[in-house]
Amino acid sequence: MRCVCLSLLLLLAGCDPGSVEELSRPALVLVVTQGGGFCSDVRAVDADGQAWGARACEGRGALERRERTVSAAERAELDVAFDAVLALPEDADCMATSPSGARYRFARYTAEGVVDVRLCEPGVPAEARSLAVSLEAIAGPPGAADAGAPDAGG
């Protein structure tokens, strides 16, 4: 009986998505790569409103389910904010790793594919920064909302 229960727990634990590509869609995703490019913070909300987060360094790090699930109204607000940010022009210099500034990748994963935009410091528009702060509060590690978002100036 003990082995059966343990096997069931392992099976259930294996059901969480391993990457943003596996989230239920449409998924809203923010990846912030810090200066130097070795570590990234991932904040996401899936189609069911479940918040997800990860800290990945040198390609290692799995998504973790956060306690927070957003309401339908909150999800609608996030969709509107993503619409505005995804309409921004992409920062053409944002593909190269910068030792001094963070790179932000906002992406909407749908059944049809991925729409994204990359923005880099110091030129990240206010609406993109505001969305990043919101996603940090929703899907950041426990206590992130109290501590403030990284690179948000506060």
KOLGUDO-130530 format. One record per atom (N, C-alpha, C): residue in three letters; x, y, z. Coordinates in steps of 0.05 Angstrom, whole numbers, plus 5000, padded with zeros to 4 digits. Layout:
! residues N
ALAXYZ
...
! end
This chain:
! residues 154
MET501749765000
MET500050005000
MET501750255000
ARG503950245016
ARG505650475018
ARG506950544991
CYS507750344976
CYS508950384949
CYS506950504930
VAL504450404932
VAL502350504914
VAL501850804919
CYS501750884944
CYS501251164951
CYS503651334942
LEU506051234947
LEU508351384938
LEU508451414908
SER507751204894
SER507751214865
SER505651414855
LEU503251414868
LEU501251604861
LEU502051894865
LEU503351944888
LEU504452214893
LEU506452294873
LEU508252114866
LEU510252184845
LEU508952234818
LEU506852084812
LEU505452124787
LEU504052394787
LEU502752464809
LEU501452724810
LEU503452954810
ALA505652924823
ALA507753134823
ALA508853174795
GLY508852964778
GLY509852984751
GLY507953114732
CYS505553194741
CYS503653314723
CYS504053604718
ASP505553744735
ASP506154024731
ASP507754064705
PRO507254274691
PRO508854324667
PRO511754374673
GLY513454284656
GLY516354324659
GLY517254584648
SER515754694630
SER516554944617
SER514055104609
VAL514455354601
VAL512255524594
VAL510755424569
GLU512155274552
GLU510955164528
GLU508754964535
GLU508854844559
GLU506954644568
GLU504654754584
LEU504555014589
LEU502355134604
LEU499755124588
SER497455114601
SER494955134587
SER494755404574
ARG493655404549
ARG493655654533
ARG490955764530
PRO490756034528
PRO492956224525
PRO494356274551
ALA496956274550
ALA498656324574
ALA500056594570
LEU500156744591
LEU501557004591
LEU504256964606
VAL506457034593
VAL509056974604
VAL510857214603
LEU512357254624
LEU514557454625
LEU517057314633
VAL519157354617
VAL521857254624
VAL523657504627
VAL524857534650
VAL526657754655
VAL529457634658
THR531257694640
THR533957604641
THR535657834652
GLN537057774674
GLN538657984686
GLN541258034670
GLY542458264675
GLY544958334662
GLY546958104664
GLY548358044643
GLY550157824642
GLY548957584629
GLY546357554630
GLY544957344616
GLY544957064627
PHE545957024651
PHE546156744662
PHE543656654676
CYS542156844687
CYS539756764702
CYS537256924692
SER534956784693
SER532456904684
SER530356844705
ASP528557034708
ASP526156994725
ASP523756964706
VAL522156754710
VAL519856704694
VAL517356754711
ARG515456904701
ARG512956954714
ARG510756894694
ALA508756734701
ALA506756654681
ALA504056614694
VAL501956644678
VAL499256584686
VAL498056414663
ASP497056174669
ASP496056004648
ASP493156064642
ALA491955914624
ALA489155964615
ALA487155934638
ASP487855774659
ASP486055734681
ASP486455944703
GLY488256134699
GLY488856334719
GLY490856254740
GLN492056014737
GLN494055924756
GLN496656074751
ALA497856174773
ALA500456314771
ALA502756114773
TRP504856164758
TRP507255994757
TRP509656174758
GLY511856074769
GLY514256224770
GLY516656034770
ALA518956154762
ALA521455994762
ALA523856194763
ARG525956094774
ARG528556224772
ARG530356024757
ALA531256094734
ALA532855914717
ALA535556034713
CYS537655884719
CYS540355974715
CYS541755774697
GLU542955874676
GLU544355714656
GLU542655484647
GLY540055544641
GLY538255344630
GLY537055144650
ARG537655174676
ARG536554994696
ARG534555134714
GLY532355014717
GLY530255124734
GLY527555054723
ALA525754944740
ALA523154854732
ALA521055044742
LEU518855064727
LEU516555224736
LEU515455104762
GLU514655294780
GLU513355214805
GLU510655334806
ARG508655184814
ARG505955284818
ARG506055474842
ARG504955704838
ARG504655904860
ARG501955864873
GLU501655964897
GLU499155944912
GLU496856104898
ARG497656304883
ARG495656494872
ARG494356384847
THR491756424845
THR490256384821
THR488756654816
VAL489056764792
VAL487757024787
VAL484856984780
SER483257184787
SER480357174780
SER480057234751
ALA477557184741
ALA476957244713
ALA477457544707
ALA476657714726
ALA477058004722
ALA480058074721
GLU481657954739
GLU484458004738
GLU485757904713
ARG484857674704
ARG485957564679
ARG485257744655
ALA482857854655
ALA482058044634
ALA483758294634
GLU484358394658
GLU486158624660
GLU488958554650
LEU489958324656
LEU492558234646
LEU492558214616
ASP490358104605
ASP490158084575
ASP490358354562
VAL488958554573
VAL488958824562
VAL491758944564
ALA493058904587
ALA495859004591
ALA497758864571
PHE497458604567
PHE499158464548
PHE498658564520
ASP496058614513
ASP495458724486
ASP497158984481
ALA497159164501
ALA498559414498
ALA501559374496
VAL502659194513
VAL505559154512
VAL506459004487
LEU504858814479
LEU505558664454
LEU505458834429
ALA503959054431
ALA503859244408
ALA506159434407
LEU507859434428
LEU510159614428
LEU512259524408
PRO513859704397
PRO515959614379
PRO518159474394
GLU519159254382
GLU521259104394
GLU523859264395
ASP525359234416
ASP527959354418
ASP529959204401
ALA530859314379
ALA532659174360
ALA535259094373
ASP536159234393
ASP538759174406
ASP538458984429
CYS536058874432
CYS535458714456
CYS536358424454
MET537258334431
MET537958054428
MET540757984440
ALA542458184441
ALA545158144452
ALA545058154483
THR546657984496
THR546857994525
THR548258254533
SER547058384552
SER548158634563
SER549158584591
PRO551558674598
PRO552458634625
PRO551158834645
SER549759034635
SER548759244653
SER545759254657
GLY544259144639
GLY541359174641
GLY539758924637
ALA537358924647
ALA535658694645
ALA534258694617
ARG533658454607
ARG532058424583
ARG529358304591
TYR527258414580
TYR524558324586
TYR523358204560
ARG522357964563
ARG520857834541
ARG518057784550
PHE516157924538
PHE513357884543
PHE512257704521
ALA510757494528
ALA509857314508
ALA507057204515
ARG505457174494
ARG502757054496
ARG502956794480
TYR502556564494
TYR502656304481
TYR499756224476
THR499056184450
THR496356094443
THR496455834427
ALA494155724420
ALA494155484404
ALA495355534376
GLU495255784367
GLU496355854341
GLU499355914341
GLY500455954364
GLY503356014366
GLY503956204388
VAL506156344385
VAL507156534405
VAL507456814393
VAL506457004407
VAL506857284400
VAL508557404423
ASP510757534416
ASP512357644438
ASP513757904429
VAL514758034449
VAL516358284445
VAL518558284466
ARG520958374457
ARG523258394475
ARG523858694479
LEU524258764504
LEU524859034512
LEU527259034531
CYS529059224529
CYS531359234546
CYS531659494561
GLU532959464584
GLU533659704600
GLU535859844585
PRO535960104586
PRO534260284602
PRO531760374589
GLY531160274565
GLY528860384550
GLY526260234553
VAL525660104575
VAL523259954579
VAL520960154584
PRO518960164567
PRO516660354570
PRO515160304597
ALA513860514606
ALA512460504632
ALA510360284633
GLU508860244611
GLU506760044612
GLU507959764614
ALA510259714603
ALA511559454605
ALA512659414634
ARG513859624645
ARG514759604673
ARG512459554692
SER510259694688
SER507859654705
SER506859364703
LEU506759254679
LEU505958974675
LEU507858784689
ALA510458844687
ALA512458674700
ALA512058674730
VAL511558904742
VAL511058924770
VAL508558764778
SER506458784762
SER504058634768
SER504558334767
LEU505958244747
LEU506557954745
LEU508357854767
GLU510158024776
GLU511857954799
GLU510157924824
ALA508258094828
ALA506458074851
ALA504757824850
ILE503957754826
ILE502157514823
ILE503757254824
ALA505957244809
ALA507356984805
ALA510156974815
GLY510957184829
GLY513657184841
GLY513856994865
PRO516256954875
PRO516556784898
PRO514956894922
PRO514356724942
PRO512856824965
PRO514157074977
GLY512557274982
GLY513657524993
GLY514457724973
ALA514357654947
ALA515257834926
ALA513658084925
ALA511058064930
ALA509358304929
ALA510058494951
ASP510958394974
ASP511658564996
ASP514458694991
ALA516258544978
ALA518958644975
ALA519258824951
GLY517358824933
GLY517658984908
GLY519058824887
ALA518458904862
ALA519558754840
ALA522458834835
PRO524158644826
PRO526858714820
PRO526958914796
ASP528759094796
ASP529159284775
ASP526759474771
ALA525059494791
ALA522759664788
ALA523159934802
GLY525559974813
GLY526260224825
GLY525160244853
GLY524460034866
GLY523360064893
GLY523559834910
! end
